[in-house]
Each structure stands twice: as structure tokens, then as C-alpha cells.
Amino acid sequence: MRRRKRATILMAITTWLAACAPEVGSERWCEAMREKPRGDWTANEALEFARSCVL
């Protein structure tokens, strides 16, 4: 029973933290990507940045 409760709490925290990330392609996401070092970008992030924030 303790394991189930602990797993439920962990899942709730993970879901809550994931909800804090801005939606990809949004203005807030573009601002966050501008602050992030270019060397830390993934290929998908770079492509989406070019689509949503540059063009």
C-alpha cells in the first residue's frame, strides 16, 4: 500500500512539473530558447525554433 501511494505521489509531481513547461512554438517557449545556449539545443528544438520564432 505504501508503494502505491508513493508511486501515485511521484506521478502527480511529474505531471505537475511537466505542465510548467511552455508549449513548443509559443512566445514564451521562443524566449526560453533564446536564453538557452545554442549548443544545448536538440535538432528538433532547432527546427521548431526556426519554424516558430524566426520565420
C-alpha distance matrix in Angstrom:
0.0 3.8 5.4 5.2 6.3 8.6 9.9 10.7 12.5 14.3 15.5 16.7 18.6 20.1 21.3 22.7 24.6 26.0 27.4 29.4 31.5 34.8 35.7 37.7 41.4 41.2 43.5 40.7 39.6 43.3 43.6 40.5 42.0 45.4 43.8 41.9 44.1 45.5 44.6 40.9 41.2 40.1 42.6 40.7 40.7 44.4 45.2 43.3 45.0 48.4 47.7 46.3 47.8 51.1 52.6
3.8 0.0 3.8 5.4 5.1 6.0 8.5 9.8 10.6 12.2 14.2 15.3 16.5 18.3 20.0 21.1 22.6 24.3 25.9 27.6 29.7 33.2 34.4 36.4 40.1 39.8 41.9 38.9 37.8 41.5 41.5 38.4 39.9 43.2 41.4 39.5 41.6 43.3 42.3 38.6 39.2 38.3 41.0 39.4 39.1 42.7 43.9 42.0 43.4 46.9 46.5 45.0 46.2 49.5 51.2
5.4 3.8 0.0 3.8 5.4 5.0 6.0 8.5 9.8 10.4 12.1 14.1 15.3 16.3 18.2 19.8 21.0 22.4 24.3 26.1 27.9 31.4 32.4 34.1 37.8 37.8 40.1 37.2 35.9 39.4 39.7 36.4 37.7 41.1 39.4 37.3 39.3 40.7 39.6 35.9 36.4 35.3 38.0 36.4 36.3 40.0 41.0 39.3 40.9 44.3 43.9 42.6 43.9 47.1 48.8
5.2 5.4 3.8 0.0 3.8 5.4 5.1 6.1 8.6 9.8 10.5 12.2 14.3 15.3 16.4 18.3 20.0 21.0 22.6 24.8 26.7 30.0 30.7 32.6 36.3 36.2 38.6 36.0 34.7 38.3 38.8 35.8 37.1 40.6 39.2 37.2 39.4 40.7 39.9 36.1 36.3 35.0 37.4 35.5 35.5 39.3 40.0 38.1 39.8 43.2 42.6 41.2 42.7 46.0 47.4
6.3 5.1 5.4 3.8 0.0 3.8 5.4 5.1 6.2 8.6 9.9 10.6 12.4 14.3 15.4 16.5 18.5 20.1 21.3 23.2 25.5 28.8 29.9 32.1 35.7 35.3 37.4 34.6 33.7 37.4 37.5 34.6 36.2 39.5 38.0 36.3 38.7 40.3 39.7 35.9 36.1 35.2 37.9 35.9 35.5 39.2 40.2 38.1 39.5 43.0 42.4 40.7 42.0 45.4 47.0
8.6 6.0 5.0 5.4 3.8 0.0 3.8 5.4 5.2 6.2 8.6 9.9 10.7 12.3 14.3 15.4 16.6 18.4 20.2 21.7 23.8 27.3 28.6 30.6 34.2 33.9 35.9 32.9 31.8 35.4 35.5 32.3 33.9 37.1 35.4 33.5 35.8 37.4 36.7 32.9 33.4 32.7 35.5 33.8 33.3 37.0 38.2 36.3 37.5 41.0 40.7 39.1 40.2 43.6 45.4
9.9 8.5 6.0 5.1 5.4 3.8 0.0 3.8 5.5 5.0 6.1 8.6 9.9 10.5 12.2 14.2 15.4 16.5 18.4 20.4 22.1 25.5 26.4 28.2 31.9 31.9 34.2 31.4 30.0 33.6 34.0 30.9 32.2 35.6 34.2 32.1 34.3 35.7 34.9 31.1 31.3 30.2 32.8 31.0 30.8 34.5 35.5 33.6 35.1 38.6 38.1 36.7 38.1 41.3 43.0
10.7 9.8 8.5 6.1 5.1 5.4 3.8 0.0 3.8 5.4 5.1 6.2 8.7 9.9 10.6 12.3 14.3 15.4 16.7 18.9 21.0 24.2 25.0 27.2 30.8 30.4 32.8 30.1 29.1 32.8 33.2 30.3 31.9 35.3 34.0 32.3 34.8 36.2 35.8 32.0 31.9 30.9 33.4 31.2 30.8 34.6 35.4 33.2 34.7 38.1 37.4 35.8 37.2 40.6 42.1
12.5 10.6 9.8 8.6 6.2 5.2 5.5 3.8 0.0 3.8 5.4 5.1 6.2 8.6 9.9 10.5 12.3 14.3 15.5 17.1 19.5 22.9 24.2 26.6 30.1 29.5 31.5 28.5 27.7 31.4 31.4 28.5 30.3 33.5 32.0 30.4 33.1 34.7 34.5 30.7 30.8 30.3 33.0 31.0 30.2 33.9 35.0 32.8 33.9 37.5 37.0 35.2 36.2 39.7 41.4
14.3 12.2 10.4 9.8 8.6 6.2 5.0 5.4 3.8 0.0 3.8 5.4 5.2 6.2 8.6 9.9 10.7 12.3 14.4 15.8 17.7 21.2 22.6 24.5 28.2 27.9 29.9 26.9 25.7 29.3 29.4 26.3 27.8 31.1 29.5 27.7 30.1 31.7 31.2 27.4 27.6 27.0 29.8 28.0 27.3 31.0 32.2 30.3 31.4 34.9 34.7 33.1 34.1 37.4 39.3
15.5 14.2 12.1 10.5 9.9 8.6 6.1 5.1 5.4 3.8 0.0 3.8 5.5 5.1 6.1 8.5 9.9 10.6 12.4 14.6 16.3 19.5 20.3 22.3 26.0 25.8 28.2 25.5 24.2 27.9 28.4 25.5 26.9 30.3 29.2 27.4 29.9 31.1 30.8 27.0 26.8 25.8 28.3 26.1 25.7 29.5 30.3 28.2 29.6 33.1 32.5 30.9 32.3 35.6 37.2
16.7 15.3 14.1 12.2 10.6 9.9 8.6 6.2 5.1 5.4 3.8 0.0 3.8 5.5 5.2 6.1 8.6 9.9 10.7 12.9 15.2 18.3 19.4 21.9 25.4 24.7 26.9 24.1 23.4 27.1 27.4 24.7 26.6 29.9 28.7 27.3 30.2 31.6 31.7 27.9 27.6 27.1 29.6 27.2 26.3 30.1 31.0 28.5 29.6 33.2 32.5 30.5 31.7 35.3 36.8
18.6 16.5 15.3 14.3 12.4 10.7 9.9 8.7 6.2 5.2 5.5 3.8 0.0 3.8 5.4 5.0 6.2 8.6 9.9 11.0 13.5 16.9 18.6 21.0 24.4 23.7 25.5 22.4 21.6 25.3 25.2 22.3 24.3 27.4 25.9 24.5 27.3 29.1 29.1 25.4 25.4 25.2 28.1 26.0 24.8 28.4 29.7 27.4 28.1 31.8 31.5 29.5 30.3 33.8 35.7
20.1 18.3 16.3 15.3 14.3 12.3 10.5 9.9 8.6 6.2 5.1 5.5 3.8 0.0 3.8 5.4 5.2 6.2 8.7 10.2 11.6 15.1 16.5 18.4 22.0 21.8 23.8 21.0 19.6 23.2 23.6 20.5 22.0 25.4 24.1 22.4 25.1 26.5 26.4 22.6 22.4 21.9 24.7 22.6 21.6 25.3 26.5 24.3 25.4 29.0 28.7 26.9 27.9 31.3 33.1
21.3 20.0 18.2 16.4 15.4 14.3 12.2 10.6 9.9 8.6 6.1 5.2 5.4 3.8 0.0 3.8 5.5 5.1 6.3 9.0 10.7 13.6 14.5 16.8 20.3 19.9 22.3 19.7 18.6 22.3 23.0 20.3 21.9 25.4 24.6 23.2 26.1 27.3 27.6 23.9 23.1 22.5 24.9 22.3 21.4 25.2 25.9 23.3 24.6 28.1 27.4 25.4 26.7 30.2 31.7
22.7 21.1 19.8 18.3 16.5 15.4 14.2 12.3 10.5 9.9 8.5 6.1 5.0 5.4 3.8 0.0 3.8 5.5 5.2 6.9 9.7 12.6 14.3 17.1 20.3 19.2 21.1 18.2 17.7 21.5 21.6 19.1 21.3 24.4 23.3 22.4 25.6 27.2 27.8 24.1 23.6 23.6 26.2 23.7 22.2 25.8 26.8 24.0 24.8 28.4 27.8 25.5 26.4 30.0 31.7
24.6 22.6 21.0 20.0 18.5 16.6 15.4 14.3 12.3 10.7 9.9 8.6 6.2 5.2 5.5 3.8 0.0 3.8 5.3 5.3 7.4 11.0 13.1 15.4 18.7 17.9 19.5 16.3 15.5 19.2 19.1 16.2 18.3 21.4 20.1 18.9 22.0 23.7 24.2 20.5 20.3 20.5 23.4 21.2 19.5 23.0 24.4 21.9 22.3 26.1 25.9 23.7 24.3 27.8 29.8
26.0 24.3 22.4 21.0 20.1 18.4 16.5 15.4 14.3 12.3 10.6 9.9 8.6 6.2 5.1 5.5 3.8 0.0 3.8 5.4 5.8 9.1 10.3 12.4 15.9 15.6 17.8 15.1 13.7 17.4 18.0 15.3 16.8 20.2 19.5 18.2 21.2 22.3 23.0 19.3 18.4 18.2 20.7 18.2 16.8 20.5 21.5 18.9 19.8 23.4 23.0 20.9 22.0 25.4 27.2
27.4 25.9 24.3 22.6 21.3 20.2 18.4 16.7 15.5 14.4 12.4 10.7 9.9 8.7 6.3 5.2 5.3 3.8 0.0 3.8 5.6 7.8 9.1 12.1 15.2 14.1 16.2 13.6 13.1 16.9 17.4 15.3 17.4 20.5 20.1 19.4 22.8 23.9 25.1 21.6 20.4 20.4 22.6 19.8 18.2 21.7 22.4 19.4 20.1 23.7 22.8 20.4 21.4 25.1 26.6
29.4 27.6 26.1 24.8 23.2 21.7 20.4 18.9 17.1 15.8 14.6 12.9 11.0 10.2 9.0 6.9 5.3 5.4 3.8 0.0 3.8 6.4 9.2 12.0 14.8 13.2 14.6 11.4 11.3 15.0 14.8 12.6 15.1 18.0 17.1 16.8 20.3 21.9 23.2 19.8 19.0 19.7 22.2 19.8 17.5 20.8 22.1 19.1 19.1 22.8 22.5 19.8 20.1 23.8 25.8
31.5 29.7 27.9 26.7 25.5 23.8 22.1 21.0 19.5 17.7 16.3 15.2 13.5 11.6 10.7 9.7 7.4 5.8 5.6 3.8 0.0 3.8 6.5 8.6 11.6 10.7 12.3 9.4 8.2 11.9 12.3 9.9 11.9 15.0 14.6 13.9 17.4 18.6 20.0 16.7 15.5 16.1 18.5 16.1 13.7 17.0 18.3 15.4 15.4 19.2 19.0 16.5 16.9 20.5 22.5
34.8 33.2 31.4 30.0 28.8 27.3 25.5 24.2 22.9 21.2 19.5 18.3 16.9 15.1 13.6 12.6 11.0 9.1 7.8 6.4 3.8 0.0 3.8 6.3 8.5 7.0 8.7 6.2 5.4 9.2 10.0 8.6 10.6 13.5 13.8 13.8 17.4 18.2 20.3 17.4 15.6 16.4 18.2 15.6 13.0 15.8 16.7 13.4 13.2 16.8 16.3 13.4 13.9 17.6 19.4
35.7 34.4 32.4 30.7 29.9 28.6 26.4 25.0 24.2 22.6 20.3 19.4 18.6 16.5 14.5 14.3 13.1 10.3 9.1 9.2 6.5 3.8 0.0 3.8 6.2 5.6 8.8 7.9 6.4 9.6 11.6 10.9 11.8 14.8 16.0 15.7 19.0 19.0 21.1 18.4 16.0 16.0 17.2 14.0 12.0 14.9 15.0 11.4 12.1 15.3 14.1 11.4 12.8 16.5 17.7
37.7 36.4 34.1 32.6 32.1 30.6 28.2 27.2 26.6 24.5 22.3 21.9 21.0 18.4 16.8 17.1 15.4 12.4 12.1 12.0 8.6 6.3 3.8 0.0 3.8 5.6 8.8 8.7 5.8 8.0 11.0 10.2 9.9 13.1 14.8 14.1 17.0 16.4 18.4 16.1 13.2 13.0 13.7 10.5 8.5 11.3 11.2 7.6 8.6 11.8 10.8 8.6 10.3 13.7 14.9
41.4 40.1 37.8 36.3 35.7 34.2 31.9 30.8 30.1 28.2 26.0 25.4 24.4 22.0 20.3 20.3 18.7 15.9 15.2 14.8 11.6 8.5 6.2 3.8 0.0 3.8 6.7 8.2 6.0 6.5 10.0 10.6 9.9 12.3 14.8 14.7 17.4 16.5 19.1 17.4 14.2 14.4 14.5 11.5 9.4 11.0 10.4 6.7 7.0 9.6 8.1 5.2 7.1 10.6 11.5
41.2 39.8 37.8 36.2 35.3 33.9 31.9 30.4 29.5 27.9 25.8 24.7 23.7 21.8 19.9 19.2 17.9 15.6 14.1 13.2 10.7 7.0 5.6 5.6 3.8 0.0 3.8 5.4 5.1 6.3 8.7 9.9 10.6 12.5 14.5 15.3 18.5 18.2 21.1 19.2 16.5 17.2 17.8 15.0 12.5 14.1 14.0 10.3 9.8 12.5 11.2 7.6 8.4 12.2 13.3
43.5 41.9 40.1 38.6 37.4 35.9 34.2 32.8 31.5 29.9 28.2 26.9 25.5 23.8 22.3 21.1 19.5 17.8 16.2 14.6 12.3 8.7 8.8 8.8 6.7 3.8 0.0 3.8 5.4 5.1 6.3 8.7 9.9 10.7 12.8 14.4 17.6 17.7 20.9 19.4 17.1 18.6 19.3 17.1 14.0 15.0 15.5 12.2 10.5 12.9 12.3 8.6 7.7 11.3 13.0
40.7 38.9 37.2 36.0 34.6 32.9 31.4 30.1 28.5 26.9 25.5 24.1 22.4 21.0 19.7 18.2 16.3 15.1 13.6 11.4 9.4 6.2 7.9 8.7 8.2 5.4 3.8 0.0 3.8 5.4 5.1 6.3 8.7 10.0 11.0 12.5 16.1 16.9 19.9 17.9 16.1 17.9 19.3 17.2 13.9 15.5 16.6 13.5 11.7 14.8 14.8 11.3 10.3 13.9 16.1
39.6 37.8 35.9 34.7 33.7 31.8 30.0 29.1 27.7 25.7 24.2 23.4 21.6 19.6 18.6 17.7 15.5 13.7 13.1 11.3 8.2 5.4 6.4 5.8 6.0 5.1 5.4 3.8 0.0 3.8 5.4 5.0 6.2 8.6 10.0 10.5 13.9 14.2 16.9 14.8 12.7 14.2 15.6 13.5 10.2 12.0 13.3 10.2 8.8 12.3 12.5 9.6 9.0 12.6 14.9
43.3 41.5 39.4 38.3 37.4 35.4 33.6 32.8 31.4 29.3 27.9 27.1 25.3 23.2 22.3 21.5 19.2 17.4 16.9 15.0 11.9 9.2 9.6 8.0 6.5 6.3 5.1 5.4 3.8 0.0 3.8 5.4 5.1 6.2 8.8 9.9 12.8 12.6 15.9 14.6 12.3 14.2 15.1 13.5 10.0 10.6 12.0 9.4 6.7 9.8 10.6 7.7 5.9 9.2 12.0
43.6 41.5 39.7 38.8 37.5 35.5 34.0 33.2 31.4 29.4 28.4 27.4 25.2 23.6 23.0 21.6 19.1 18.0 17.4 14.8 12.3 10.0 11.6 11.0 10.0 8.7 6.3 5.1 5.4 3.8 0.0 3.8 5.4 5.1 6.5 8.8 12.0 12.9 16.2 15.0 13.6 16.1 17.6 16.5 12.8 13.3 15.3 13.0 10.1 12.9 14.2 11.3 8.9 11.7 14.8
40.5 38.4 36.4 35.8 34.6 32.3 30.9 30.3 28.5 26.3 25.5 24.7 22.3 20.5 20.3 19.1 16.2 15.3 15.3 12.6 9.9 8.6 10.9 10.2 10.6 9.9 8.7 6.3 5.0 5.4 3.8 0.0 3.8 5.5 5.3 6.3 10.0 11.4 14.2 12.2 11.3 13.9 16.1 15.0 11.3 12.5 15.0 12.9 10.5 13.9 15.3 12.9 11.1 13.9 17.1
42.0 39.9 37.7 37.1 36.2 33.9 32.2 31.9 30.3 27.8 26.9 26.6 24.3 22.0 21.9 21.3 18.3 16.8 17.4 15.1 11.9 10.6 11.8 9.9 9.9 10.6 9.9 8.7 6.2 5.1 5.4 3.8 0.0 3.8 5.3 5.0 7.9 8.2 11.2 9.7 8.1 10.9 12.7 12.1 8.3 8.9 11.7 10.3 7.6 10.9 12.9 11.2 9.4 11.7 15.0
45.4 43.2 41.1 40.6 39.5 37.1 35.6 35.3 33.5 31.1 30.3 29.9 27.4 25.4 25.4 24.4 21.4 20.2 20.5 18.0 15.0 13.5 14.8 13.1 12.3 12.5 10.7 10.0 8.6 6.2 5.1 5.5 3.8 0.0 3.8 5.6 7.7 8.2 11.8 11.4 10.3 13.5 15.0 14.9 11.2 10.7 13.6 12.5 9.1 11.5 14.0 12.3 9.5 10.9 14.6
43.8 41.4 39.4 39.2 38.0 35.4 34.2 34.0 32.0 29.5 29.2 28.7 25.9 24.1 24.6 23.3 20.1 19.5 20.1 17.1 14.6 13.8 16.0 14.8 14.8 14.5 12.8 11.0 10.0 8.8 6.5 5.3 5.3 3.8 0.0 3.8 6.5 8.7 11.6 10.8 11.0 14.4 16.7 16.9 13.2 13.2 16.4 15.4 12.3 15.0 17.5 15.7 13.1 14.7 18.4
41.9 39.5 37.3 37.2 36.3 33.5 32.1 32.3 30.4 27.7 27.4 27.3 24.5 22.4 23.2 22.4 18.9 18.2 19.4 16.8 13.9 13.8 15.7 14.1 14.7 15.3 14.4 12.5 10.5 9.9 8.8 6.3 5.0 5.6 3.8 0.0 3.8 6.3 8.5 7.0 7.6 11.2 13.8 14.4 10.9 11.3 14.8 14.2 11.7 14.6 17.1 15.9 14.0 15.5 19.1
44.1 41.6 39.3 39.4 38.7 35.8 34.3 34.8 33.1 30.1 29.9 30.2 27.3 25.1 26.1 25.6 22.0 21.2 22.8 20.3 17.4 17.4 19.0 17.0 17.4 18.5 17.6 16.1 13.9 12.8 12.0 10.0 7.9 7.7 6.5 3.8 0.0 3.8 5.4 5.6 7.2 10.9 13.4 14.9 11.9 11.4 15.2 15.5 13.1 15.2 18.3 17.8 15.7 16.5 20.1
45.5 43.3 40.7 40.7 40.3 37.4 35.7 36.2 34.7 31.7 31.1 31.6 29.1 26.5 27.3 27.2 23.7 22.3 23.9 21.9 18.6 18.2 19.0 16.4 16.5 18.2 17.7 16.9 14.2 12.6 12.9 11.4 8.2 8.2 8.7 6.3 3.8 0.0 3.8 5.4 5.4 8.9 10.5 12.5 9.9 8.5 12.2 13.3 11.0 12.5 15.9 16.1 14.3 14.5 17.8
44.6 42.3 39.6 39.9 39.7 36.7 34.9 35.8 34.5 31.2 30.8 31.7 29.1 26.4 27.6 27.8 24.2 23.0 25.1 23.2 20.0 20.3 21.1 18.4 19.1 21.1 20.9 19.9 16.9 15.9 16.2 14.2 11.2 11.8 11.6 8.5 5.4 3.8 0.0 3.8 5.6 8.3 10.3 13.0 11.2 10.2 13.8 15.4 13.8 15.2 18.5 19.0 17.6 17.8 21.0
40.9 38.6 35.9 36.1 35.9 32.9 31.1 32.0 30.7 27.4 27.0 27.9 25.4 22.6 23.9 24.1 20.5 19.3 21.6 19.8 16.7 17.4 18.4 16.1 17.4 19.2 19.4 17.9 14.8 14.6 15.0 12.2 9.7 11.4 10.8 7.0 5.6 5.4 3.8 0.0 3.8 6.6 9.7 11.6 9.6 9.9 13.5 14.4 13.2 15.5 18.2 18.3 17.3 18.3 21.3
41.2 39.2 36.4 36.3 36.1 33.4 31.3 31.9 30.8 27.6 26.8 27.6 25.4 22.4 23.1 23.6 20.3 18.4 20.4 19.0 15.5 15.6 16.0 13.2 14.2 16.5 17.1 16.1 12.7 12.3 13.6 11.3 8.1 10.3 11.0 7.6 7.2 5.4 5.6 3.8 0.0 3.8 6.6 8.1 5.9 6.3 9.8 10.6 9.8 12.0 14.6 14.9 14.3 15.3 18.1
40.1 38.3 35.3 35.0 35.2 32.7 30.2 30.9 30.3 27.0 25.8 27.1 25.2 21.9 22.5 23.6 20.5 18.2 20.4 19.7 16.1 16.4 16.0 13.0 14.4 17.2 18.6 17.9 14.2 14.2 16.1 13.9 10.9 13.5 14.4 11.2 10.9 8.9 8.3 6.6 3.8 0.0 3.8 5.4 5.1 6.3 8.7 9.9 10.5 12.4 14.3 15.2 15.5 16.6 18.7
42.6 41.0 38.0 37.4 37.9 35.5 32.8 33.4 33.0 29.8 28.3 29.6 28.1 24.7 24.9 26.2 23.4 20.7 22.6 22.2 18.5 18.2 17.2 13.7 14.5 17.8 19.3 19.3 15.6 15.1 17.6 16.1 12.7 15.0 16.7 13.8 13.4 10.5 10.3 9.7 6.6 3.8 0.0 3.8 5.5 5.2 6.2 8.6 9.8 10.7 12.5 14.2 15.0 15.4 17.0
40.7 39.4 36.4 35.5 35.9 33.8 31.0 31.2 31.0 28.0 26.1 27.2 26.0 22.6 22.3 23.7 21.2 18.2 19.8 19.8 16.1 15.6 14.0 10.5 11.5 15.0 17.1 17.2 13.5 13.5 16.5 15.0 12.1 14.9 16.9 14.4 14.9 12.5 13.0 11.6 8.1 5.4 3.8 0.0 3.8 5.5 5.1 6.1 8.4 9.9 10.6 12.0 13.5 14.6 15.8
40.7 39.1 36.3 35.5 35.5 33.3 30.8 30.8 30.2 27.3 25.7 26.3 24.8 21.6 21.4 22.2 19.5 16.8 18.2 17.5 13.7 13.0 12.0 8.5 9.4 12.5 14.0 13.9 10.2 10.0 12.8 11.3 8.3 11.2 13.2 10.9 11.9 9.9 11.2 9.6 5.9 5.1 5.5 3.8 0.0 3.8 5.5 5.1 5.9 8.5 9.8 10.3 11.0 12.6 14.5
44.4 42.7 40.0 39.3 39.2 37.0 34.5 34.6 33.9 31.0 29.5 30.1 28.4 25.3 25.2 25.8 23.0 20.5 21.7 20.8 17.0 15.8 14.9 11.3 11.0 14.1 15.0 15.5 12.0 10.6 13.3 12.5 8.9 10.7 13.2 11.3 11.4 8.5 10.2 9.9 6.3 6.3 5.2 5.5 3.8 0.0 3.8 5.5 5.0 6.2 8.7 10.0 10.0 10.5 12.6
45.2 43.9 41.0 40.0 40.2 38.2 35.5 35.4 35.0 32.2 30.3 31.0 29.7 26.5 25.9 26.8 24.4 21.5 22.4 22.1 18.3 16.7 15.0 11.2 10.4 14.0 15.5 16.6 13.3 12.0 15.3 15.0 11.7 13.6 16.4 14.8 15.2 12.2 13.8 13.5 9.8 8.7 6.2 5.1 5.5 3.8 0.0 3.8 5.4 5.2 6.3 8.7 10.0 10.2 11.1
43.3 42.0 39.3 38.1 38.1 36.3 33.6 33.2 32.8 30.3 28.2 28.5 27.4 24.3 23.3 24.0 21.9 18.9 19.4 19.1 15.4 13.4 11.4 7.6 6.7 10.3 12.2 13.5 10.2 9.4 13.0 12.9 10.3 12.5 15.4 14.2 15.5 13.3 15.4 14.4 10.6 9.9 8.6 6.1 5.1 5.5 3.8 0.0 3.8 5.4 5.0 5.9 7.9 9.4 10.3
45.0 43.4 40.9 39.8 39.5 37.5 35.1 34.7 33.9 31.4 29.6 29.6 28.1 25.4 24.6 24.8 22.3 19.8 20.1 19.1 15.4 13.2 12.1 8.6 7.0 9.8 10.5 11.7 8.8 6.7 10.1 10.5 7.6 9.1 12.3 11.7 13.1 11.0 13.8 13.2 9.8 10.5 9.8 8.4 5.9 5.0 5.4 3.8 0.0 3.8 5.5 5.3 5.2 6.7 8.9
48.4 46.9 44.3 43.2 43.0 41.0 38.6 38.1 37.5 34.9 33.1 33.2 31.8 29.0 28.1 28.4 26.1 23.4 23.7 22.8 19.2 16.8 15.3 11.8 9.6 12.5 12.9 14.8 12.3 9.8 12.9 13.9 10.9 11.5 15.0 14.6 15.2 12.5 15.2 15.5 12.0 12.4 10.7 9.9 8.5 6.2 5.2 5.4 3.8 0.0 3.8 5.8 5.8 5.0 6.4
47.7 46.5 43.9 42.6 42.4 40.7 38.1 37.4 37.0 34.7 32.5 32.5 31.5 28.7 27.4 27.8 25.9 23.0 22.8 22.5 19.0 16.3 14.1 10.8 8.1 11.2 12.3 14.8 12.5 10.6 14.2 15.3 12.9 14.0 17.5 17.1 18.3 15.9 18.5 18.2 14.6 14.3 12.5 10.6 9.8 8.7 6.3 5.0 5.5 3.8 0.0 3.8 6.1 6.3 5.7
46.3 45.0 42.6 41.2 40.7 39.1 36.7 35.8 35.2 33.1 30.9 30.5 29.5 26.9 25.4 25.5 23.7 20.9 20.4 19.8 16.5 13.4 11.4 8.6 5.2 7.6 8.6 11.3 9.6 7.7 11.3 12.9 11.2 12.3 15.7 15.9 17.8 16.1 19.0 18.3 14.9 15.2 14.2 12.0 10.3 10.0 8.7 5.9 5.3 5.8 3.8 0.0 3.8 6.1 6.4
47.8 46.2 43.9 42.7 42.0 40.2 38.1 37.2 36.2 34.1 32.3 31.7 30.3 27.9 26.7 26.4 24.3 22.0 21.4 20.1 16.9 13.9 12.8 10.3 7.1 8.4 7.7 10.3 9.0 5.9 8.9 11.1 9.4 9.5 13.1 14.0 15.7 14.3 17.6 17.3 14.3 15.5 15.0 13.5 11.0 10.0 10.0 7.9 5.2 5.8 6.1 3.8 0.0 3.8 6.1
51.1 49.5 47.1 46.0 45.4 43.6 41.3 40.6 39.7 37.4 35.6 35.3 33.8 31.3 30.2 30.0 27.8 25.4 25.1 23.8 20.5 17.6 16.5 13.7 10.6 12.2 11.3 13.9 12.6 9.2 11.7 13.9 11.7 10.9 14.7 15.5 16.5 14.5 17.8 18.3 15.3 16.6 15.4 14.6 12.6 10.5 10.2 9.4 6.7 5.0 6.3 6.1 3.8 0.0 3.8
52.6 51.2 48.8 47.4 47.0 45.4 43.0 42.1 41.4 39.3 37.2 36.8 35.7 33.1 31.7 31.7 29.8 27.2 26.6 25.8 22.5 19.4 17.7 14.9 11.5 13.3 13.0 16.1 14.9 12.0 14.8 17.1 15.0 14.6 18.4 19.1 20.1 17.8 21.0 21.3 18.1 18.7 17.0 15.8 14.5 12.6 11.1 10.3 8.9 6.4 5.7 6.4 6.1 3.8 0.0
